[in-house]
Amino acid sequence: MKGYIRQRSKGRWEITIDIGRDQVTGRRVRHFETIKGIRKDAQHQLAELLLNIDRGTYIKQPKQLTVAHWLQQWLEGYAASNLAPKTRESYKHELNNYVIPHLGGIRLGELRPHHIQEYIAKALSEGRKLRSGGLSHRTVHYHYSILSKALSDAIKMGLIAVNPCKAVSPPKPQHTDIPAIGPDELRKLLSAIRGSSYYLYYHTLLLTGLRRSELLALKWKDVDLELARMYVSHSLHRLDDGTIIIKEPKTSRSRRPVDLPLSLVSLLRQHRTDQEIQRLMLGKSLTEDDFVFSHVDGSPLNPNTVTHTFAKVAARASMPSLRLHDLRHIHATMLLKAGVHPRIVQERLGHSTIATTLDIYSHTVPGLQKAAAERLDILLPKLEEDENVGKMSATGEKIDGRPYRNRTCDTLIKSQVLYQLS
C-alpha cells in the first residue's frame, strides 16, 4: 500500500493513498485528504492513515462531519432518549456554551488529544463567560466526561476508530471547603433566615439535611407529624423552559426516612394550619398530595428563586459566600460535632456509602481525632512496666511472680490490641 503527498497551495497539502481495488467493481480505490499546515503535518497524517488501514481500523468519514455536528446529533439522539431531562439540559448547556465554541470547528476524524488538552488548559485559565478567570477543576472535568462519552458513542456508530479523550489526563476535581460556622455565626444566620419569606423552608433544610430538590418535592403524605418523621422519595427540578419535573432518586439510599426534632414538628403543624386556611380562602381544600412548601395556590416553588433569595439572606448575615447547599453541610457538621455516629449522619443525608460521608466531613470535625486518641488511653492496658519488675531469668524462671516481656513482645501485644480495636 502506497501513499503520496503533494502541495496544492501554500500551507495546503493533499494526501493520496492507494487502498487497493474494489472486490465488486474491480476499480482502484483511493483515499484523498487535504491537510493544512507544513509538510511535516501531512507526513504525520499519512503515517497515521497507513497504520490504521494496516490494522483494519480505518474509517472513512463524511467530509463535513465536524465535532460540532456530531455533538448536536448526539444530543438529539442518544441524550434525548437515554438521559433524564435535567441532565440532558445540563449537557446541552455545557457543550453549546463551552466545548463547541472551542472544538466544534474541527473535523471529527481530525480531533486529537492535544486539541482536548489545549481546551482544558484554556478553560482552567480563562474559561469564565461573565467575568475574568478560569472555570473550576470540577466543571472542566465535567466537560471532559461529557465529551468522552459522546466520542465513545461515535466509535460505536463507526465514525471514529479511537477516543482521543482516553489519551488525555482530565483535571482532578478540587476539594470544596466545608464552611466552618461557629455559634455566633449560626445565630446571625438563623436571625437572617427568620426575616425571609422562605423561613420555614430554610429552617427545615438546616434541621434535616435534605437537598433542595428533595424538600421542594415533599408532600404532606410524606410527613408523619405524630411520629415526627418525613419520608424522602422524590426530587423536584425546573427546566429552562419552565417545565417542572418530579422524579425518583438515583439510588435506594436516597429514599429514606428522616426523623424530625420536636421544635420543627411544632412549626410544621402551624404551617399546615396556615395552608389549610389559605386554601379555604381560595375555595379549595388542602390534600395529602399537596406540596408542603408551595405558593398560596398550591403550585410548587421555583428552585432558582429559593436559591437566589438565600443569597440575599446570607449577605444579611455577613456570610455572602454561603450557598443554600451549605445548610446541608452545616447540618452534618453539627451532628458529628455532637457525637452522632457517622452511620446515622450518612442515613440522614442519603449518601450511598459511609465512606462518602467520612470523605466529605471527617476533616471538618478535628475533635474526632482527639477523642479517638483519648479513648486509646482508656481502652489500652498499661503495657509498659518497670524495668526491674516482672523480668525472667535466663533459665526462664519468673522473677517477683510476674512474667518477663521484652520490648519486642510489648510491641507485638500493642499491635494485636490496636488491630482488635480497629
Secondary structure as a PSIPRED ss2 file (coil, helix, strand):
# PSIPRED VFORMAT (PSIPRED V4.0)

   1 M C   1.000  0.000  0.000
   2 K C   1.000  0.000  0.000
   3 G E   0.000  0.000  1.000
   4 Y E   0.000  0.000  1.000
   5 I E   0.000  0.000  1.000
   6 R E   0.000  0.000  1.000
   7 Q E   0.000  0.000  1.000
   8 R E   0.000  0.000  1.000
   9 S E   0.000  0.000  1.000
  10 K C   1.000  0.000  0.000
  11 G C   1.000  0.000  0.000
  12 R E   0.000  0.000  1.000
  13 W E   0.000  0.000  1.000
  14 E E   0.000  0.000  1.000
  15 I E   0.000  0.000  1.000
  16 T E   0.000  0.000  1.000
  17 I E   0.000  0.000  1.000
  18 D E   0.000  0.000  1.000
  19 I E   0.000  0.000  1.000
  20 G E   0.000  0.000  1.000
  21 R E   0.000  0.000  1.000
  22 D C   1.000  0.000  0.000
  23 Q C   1.000  0.000  0.000
  24 V C   1.000  0.000  0.000
  25 T C   1.000  0.000  0.000
  26 G C   1.000  0.000  0.000
  27 R C   1.000  0.000  0.000
  28 R E   0.000  0.000  1.000
  29 V E   0.000  0.000  1.000
  30 R E   0.000  0.000  1.000
  31 H E   0.000  0.000  1.000
  32 F E   0.000  0.000  1.000
  33 E E   0.000  0.000  1.000
  34 T E   0.000  0.000  1.000
  35 I E   0.000  0.000  1.000
  36 K E   0.000  0.000  1.000
  37 G C   1.000  0.000  0.000
  38 I C   1.000  0.000  0.000
  39 R H   0.000  1.000  0.000
  40 K H   0.000  1.000  0.000
  41 D H   0.000  1.000  0.000
  42 A H   0.000  1.000  0.000
  43 Q H   0.000  1.000  0.000
  44 H H   0.000  1.000  0.000
  45 Q H   0.000  1.000  0.000
  46 L H   0.000  1.000  0.000
  47 A H   0.000  1.000  0.000
  48 E H   0.000  1.000  0.000
  49 L H   0.000  1.000  0.000
  50 L H   0.000  1.000  0.000
  51 L H   0.000  1.000  0.000
  52 N H   0.000  1.000  0.000
  53 I H   0.000  1.000  0.000
  54 D H   0.000  1.000  0.000
  55 R H   0.000  1.000  0.000
  56 G C   1.000  0.000  0.000
  57 T C   1.000  0.000  0.000
  58 Y C   1.000  0.000  0.000
  59 I C   1.000  0.000  0.000
  60 K C   1.000  0.000  0.000
  61 Q C   1.000  0.000  0.000
  62 P C   1.000  0.000  0.000
  63 K C   1.000  0.000  0.000
  64 Q C   1.000  0.000  0.000
  65 L C   1.000  0.000  0.000
  66 T E   0.000  0.000  1.000
  67 V H   0.000  1.000  0.000
  68 A H   0.000  1.000  0.000
  69 H H   0.000  1.000  0.000
  70 W H   0.000  1.000  0.000
  71 L H   0.000  1.000  0.000
  72 Q H   0.000  1.000  0.000
  73 Q H   0.000  1.000  0.000
  74 W H   0.000  1.000  0.000
  75 L H   0.000  1.000  0.000
  76 E H   0.000  1.000  0.000
  77 G H   0.000  1.000  0.000
  78 Y H   0.000  1.000  0.000
  79 A H   0.000  1.000  0.000
  80 A H   0.000  1.000  0.000
  81 S H   0.000  1.000  0.000
  82 N H   0.000  1.000  0.000
  83 L C   1.000  0.000  0.000
  84 A C   1.000  0.000  0.000
  85 P H   0.000  1.000  0.000
  86 K H   0.000  1.000  0.000
  87 T H   0.000  1.000  0.000
  88 R H   0.000  1.000  0.000
  89 E H   0.000  1.000  0.000
  90 S H   0.000  1.000  0.000
  91 Y H   0.000  1.000  0.000
  92 K H   0.000  1.000  0.000
  93 H H   0.000  1.000  0.000
  94 E H   0.000  1.000  0.000
  95 L H   0.000  1.000  0.000
  96 N H   0.000  1.000  0.000
  97 N H   0.000  1.000  0.000
  98 Y H   0.000  1.000  0.000
  99 V H   0.000  1.000  0.000
 100 I H   0.000  1.000  0.000
 101 P H   0.000  1.000  0.000
 102 H H   0.000  1.000  0.000
 103 L H   0.000  1.000  0.000
 104 G C   1.000  0.000  0.000
 105 G C   1.000  0.000  0.000
 106 I C   1.000  0.000  0.000
 107 R E   0.000  0.000  1.000
 108 L H   0.000  1.000  0.000
 109 G H   0.000  1.000  0.000
 110 E H   0.000  1.000  0.000
 111 L C   1.000  0.000  0.000
 112 R C   1.000  0.000  0.000
 113 P H   0.000  1.000  0.000
 114 H H   0.000  1.000  0.000
 115 H H   0.000  1.000  0.000
 116 I H   0.000  1.000  0.000
 117 Q H   0.000  1.000  0.000
 118 E H   0.000  1.000  0.000
 119 Y H   0.000  1.000  0.000
 120 I H   0.000  1.000  0.000
 121 A H   0.000  1.000  0.000
 122 K H   0.000  1.000  0.000
 123 A H   0.000  1.000  0.000
 124 L H   0.000  1.000  0.000
 125 S H   0.000  1.000  0.000
 126 E H   0.000  1.000  0.000
 127 G C   1.000  0.000  0.000
 128 R C   1.000  0.000  0.000
 129 K C   1.000  0.000  0.000
 130 L C   1.000  0.000  0.000
 131 R C   1.000  0.000  0.000
 132 S C   1.000  0.000  0.000
 133 G C   1.000  0.000  0.000
 134 G C   1.000  0.000  0.000
 135 L C   1.000  0.000  0.000
 136 S C   1.000  0.000  0.000
 137 H H   0.000  1.000  0.000
 138 R H   0.000  1.000  0.000
 139 T H   0.000  1.000  0.000
 140 V H   0.000  1.000  0.000
 141 H H   0.000  1.000  0.000
 142 Y H   0.000  1.000  0.000
 143 H H   0.000  1.000  0.000
 144 Y H   0.000  1.000  0.000
 145 S H   0.000  1.000  0.000
 146 I H   0.000  1.000  0.000
 147 L H   0.000  1.000  0.000
 148 S H   0.000  1.000  0.000
 149 K H   0.000  1.000  0.000
 150 A H   0.000  1.000  0.000
 151 L H   0.000  1.000  0.000
 152 S H   0.000  1.000  0.000
 153 D H   0.000  1.000  0.000
 154 A H   0.000  1.000  0.000
 155 I H   0.000  1.000  0.000
 156 K H   0.000  1.000  0.000
 157 M C   1.000  0.000  0.000
 158 G C   1.000  0.000  0.000
 159 L C   1.000  0.000  0.000
 160 I C   1.000  0.000  0.000
 161 A C   1.000  0.000  0.000
 162 V C   1.000  0.000  0.000
 163 N C   1.000  0.000  0.000
 164 P H   0.000  1.000  0.000
 165 C H   0.000  1.000  0.000
 166 K H   0.000  1.000  0.000
 167 A H   0.000  1.000  0.000
 168 V C   1.000  0.000  0.000
 169 S C   1.000  0.000  0.000
 170 P C   1.000  0.000  0.000
 171 P C   1.000  0.000  0.000
 172 K C   1.000  0.000  0.000
 173 P C   1.000  0.000  0.000
 174 Q C   1.000  0.000  0.000
 175 H C   1.000  0.000  0.000
 176 T C   1.000  0.000  0.000
 177 D C   1.000  0.000  0.000
 178 I C   1.000  0.000  0.000
 179 P C   1.000  0.000  0.000
 180 A C   1.000  0.000  0.000
 181 I C   1.000  0.000  0.000
 182 G C   1.000  0.000  0.000
 183 P H   0.000  1.000  0.000
 184 D H   0.000  1.000  0.000
 185 E H   0.000  1.000  0.000
 186 L H   0.000  1.000  0.000
 187 R H   0.000  1.000  0.000
 188 K H   0.000  1.000  0.000
 189 L H   0.000  1.000  0.000
 190 L H   0.000  1.000  0.000
 191 S H   0.000  1.000  0.000
 192 A H   0.000  1.000  0.000
 193 I H   0.000  1.000  0.000
 194 R H   0.000  1.000  0.000
 195 G C   1.000  0.000  0.000
 196 S C   1.000  0.000  0.000
 197 S C   1.000  0.000  0.000
 198 Y C   1.000  0.000  0.000
 199 Y H   0.000  1.000  0.000
 200 L H   0.000  1.000  0.000
 201 Y H   0.000  1.000  0.000
 202 Y H   0.000  1.000  0.000
 203 H H   0.000  1.000  0.000
 204 T H   0.000  1.000  0.000
 205 L H   0.000  1.000  0.000
 206 L H   0.000  1.000  0.000
 207 L H   0.000  1.000  0.000
 208 T H   0.000  1.000  0.000
 209 G C   1.000  0.000  0.000
 210 L C   1.000  0.000  0.000
 211 R C   1.000  0.000  0.000
 212 R H   0.000  1.000  0.000
 213 S H   0.000  1.000  0.000
 214 E H   0.000  1.000  0.000
 215 L H   0.000  1.000  0.000
 216 L H   0.000  1.000  0.000
 217 A C   1.000  0.000  0.000
 218 L C   1.000  0.000  0.000
 219 K E   0.000  0.000  1.000
 220 W H   0.000  1.000  0.000
 221 K H   0.000  1.000  0.000
 222 D H   0.000  1.000  0.000
 223 V E   0.000  0.000  1.000
 224 D E   0.000  0.000  1.000
 225 L C   1.000  0.000  0.000
 226 E C   1.000  0.000  0.000
 227 L C   1.000  0.000  0.000
 228 A C   1.000  0.000  0.000
 229 R E   0.000  0.000  1.000
 230 M E   0.000  0.000  1.000
 231 Y E   0.000  0.000  1.000
 232 V E   0.000  0.000  1.000
 233 S C   1.000  0.000  0.000
 234 H C   1.000  0.000  0.000
 235 S E   0.000  0.000  1.000
 236 L E   0.000  0.000  1.000
 237 H E   0.000  0.000  1.000
 238 R E   0.000  0.000  1.000
 239 L C   1.000  0.000  0.000
 240 D C   1.000  0.000  0.000
 241 D C   1.000  0.000  0.000
 242 G C   1.000  0.000  0.000
 243 T C   1.000  0.000  0.000
 244 I E   0.000  0.000  1.000
 245 I E   0.000  0.000  1.000
 246 I E   0.000  0.000  1.000
 247 K E   0.000  0.000  1.000
 248 E C   1.000  0.000  0.000
 249 P C   1.000  0.000  0.000
 250 K C   1.000  0.000  0.000
 251 T C   1.000  0.000  0.000
 252 S H   0.000  1.000  0.000
 253 R H   0.000  1.000  0.000
 254 S H   0.000  1.000  0.000
 255 R C   1.000  0.000  0.000
 256 R E   0.000  0.000  1.000
 257 P E   0.000  0.000  1.000
 258 V E   0.000  0.000  1.000
 259 D E   0.000  0.000  1.000
 260 L C   1.000  0.000  0.000
 261 P C   1.000  0.000  0.000
 262 L H   0.000  1.000  0.000
 263 S H   0.000  1.000  0.000
 264 L H   0.000  1.000  0.000
 265 V H   0.000  1.000  0.000
 266 S H   0.000  1.000  0.000
 267 L H   0.000  1.000  0.000
 268 L H   0.000  1.000  0.000
 269 R H   0.000  1.000  0.000
 270 Q H   0.000  1.000  0.000
 271 H H   0.000  1.000  0.000
 272 R H   0.000  1.000  0.000
 273 T H   0.000  1.000  0.000
 274 D H   0.000  1.000  0.000
 275 Q H   0.000  1.000  0.000
 276 E H   0.000  1.000  0.000
 277 I H   0.000  1.000  0.000
 278 Q H   0.000  1.000  0.000
 279 R H   0.000  1.000  0.000
 280 L H   0.000  1.000  0.000
 281 M H   0.000  1.000  0.000
 282 L C   1.000  0.000  0.000
 283 G C   1.000  0.000  0.000
 284 K C   1.000  0.000  0.000
 285 S C   1.000  0.000  0.000
 286 L C   1.000  0.000  0.000
 287 T C   1.000  0.000  0.000
 288 E C   1.000  0.000  0.000
 289 D C   1.000  0.000  0.000
 290 D C   1.000  0.000  0.000
 291 F E   0.000  0.000  1.000
 292 V C   1.000  0.000  0.000
 293 F C   1.000  0.000  0.000
 294 S E   0.000  0.000  1.000
 295 H C   1.000  0.000  0.000
 296 V C   1.000  0.000  0.000
 297 D C   1.000  0.000  0.000
 298 G C   1.000  0.000  0.000
 299 S C   1.000  0.000  0.000
 300 P E   0.000  0.000  1.000
 301 L C   1.000  0.000  0.000
 302 N C   1.000  0.000  0.000
 303 P H   0.000  1.000  0.000
 304 N H   0.000  1.000  0.000
 305 T H   0.000  1.000  0.000
 306 V H   0.000  1.000  0.000
 307 T H   0.000  1.000  0.000
 308 H H   0.000  1.000  0.000
 309 T H   0.000  1.000  0.000
 310 F H   0.000  1.000  0.000
 311 A H   0.000  1.000  0.000
 312 K H   0.000  1.000  0.000
 313 V H   0.000  1.000  0.000
 314 A H   0.000  1.000  0.000
 315 A H   0.000  1.000  0.000
 316 R H   0.000  1.000  0.000
 317 A C   1.000  0.000  0.000
 318 S C   1.000  0.000  0.000
 319 M C   1.000  0.000  0.000
 320 P C   1.000  0.000  0.000
 321 S C   1.000  0.000  0.000
 322 L C   1.000  0.000  0.000
 323 R C   1.000  0.000  0.000
 324 L C   1.000  0.000  0.000
 325 H C   1.000  0.000  0.000
 326 D H   0.000  1.000  0.000
 327 L H   0.000  1.000  0.000
 328 R H   0.000  1.000  0.000
 329 H H   0.000  1.000  0.000
 330 I H   0.000  1.000  0.000
 331 H H   0.000  1.000  0.000
 332 A H   0.000  1.000  0.000
 333 T H   0.000  1.000  0.000
 334 M H   0.000  1.000  0.000
 335 L H   0.000  1.000  0.000
 336 L H   0.000  1.000  0.000
 337 K H   0.000  1.000  0.000
 338 A C   1.000  0.000  0.000
 339 G C   1.000  0.000  0.000
 340 V C   1.000  0.000  0.000
 341 H C   1.000  0.000  0.000
 342 P H   0.000  1.000  0.000
 343 R H   0.000  1.000  0.000
 344 I H   0.000  1.000  0.000
 345 V H   0.000  1.000  0.000
 346 Q H   0.000  1.000  0.000
 347 E H   0.000  1.000  0.000
 348 R H   0.000  1.000  0.000
 349 L H   0.000  1.000  0.000
 350 G C   1.000  0.000  0.000
 351 H C   1.000  0.000  0.000
 352 S C   1.000  0.000  0.000
 353 T C   1.000  0.000  0.000
 354 I H   0.000  1.000  0.000
 355 A H   0.000  1.000  0.000
 356 T H   0.000  1.000  0.000
 357 T H   0.000  1.000  0.000
 358 L H   0.000  1.000  0.000
 359 D H   0.000  1.000  0.000
 360 I H   0.000  1.000  0.000
 361 Y H   0.000  1.000  0.000
 362 S H   0.000  1.000  0.000
 363 H H   0.000  1.000  0.000
 364 T H   0.000  1.000  0.000
 365 V C   1.000  0.000  0.000
 366 P C   1.000  0.000  0.000
 367 G H   0.000  1.000  0.000
 368 L H   0.000  1.000  0.000
 369 Q H   0.000  1.000  0.000
 370 K H   0.000  1.000  0.000
 371 A H   0.000  1.000  0.000
 372 A H   0.000  1.000  0.000
 373 A H   0.000  1.000  0.000
 374 E H   0.000  1.000  0.000
 375 R H   0.000  1.000  0.000
 376 L H   0.000  1.000  0.000
 377 D H   0.000  1.000  0.000
 378 I H   0.000  1.000  0.000
 379 L H   0.000  1.000  0.000
 380 L C   1.000  0.000  0.000
 381 P C   1.000  0.000  0.000
 382 K C   1.000  0.000  0.000
 383 L C   1.000  0.000  0.000
 384 E C   1.000  0.000  0.000
 385 E C   1.000  0.000  0.000
 386 D C   1.000  0.000  0.000
 387 E C   1.000  0.000  0.000
 388 N C   1.000  0.000  0.000
 389 V C   1.000  0.000  0.000
 390 G C   1.000  0.000  0.000
 391 K C   1.000  0.000  0.000
 392 M E   0.000  0.000  1.000
 393 S C   1.000  0.000  0.000
 394 A C   1.000  0.000  0.000
 395 T C   1.000  0.000  0.000
 396 G C   1.000  0.000  0.000
 397 E C   1.000  0.000  0.000
 398 K E   0.000  0.000  1.000
 399 I E   0.000  0.000  1.000
 400 D C   1.000  0.000  0.000
 401 G C   1.000  0.000  0.000
 402 R E   0.000  0.000  1.000
 403 P C   1.000  0.000  0.000
 404 Y C   1.000  0.000  0.000
 405 R C   1.000  0.000  0.000
 406 N C   1.000  0.000  0.000
 407 R H   0.000  1.000  0.000
 408 T H   0.000  1.000  0.000
 409 C H   0.000  1.000  0.000
 410 D H   0.000  1.000  0.000
 411 T H   0.000  1.000  0.000
 412 L H   0.000  1.000  0.000
 413 I H   0.000  1.000  0.000
 414 K H   0.000  1.000  0.000
 415 S H   0.000  1.000  0.000
 416 Q H   0.000  1.000  0.000
 417 V H   0.000  1.000  0.000
 418 L H   0.000  1.000  0.000
 419 Y H   0.000  1.000  0.000
 420 Q H   0.000  1.000  0.000
 421 L H   0.000  1.000  0.000
 422 S C   1.000  0.000  0.000
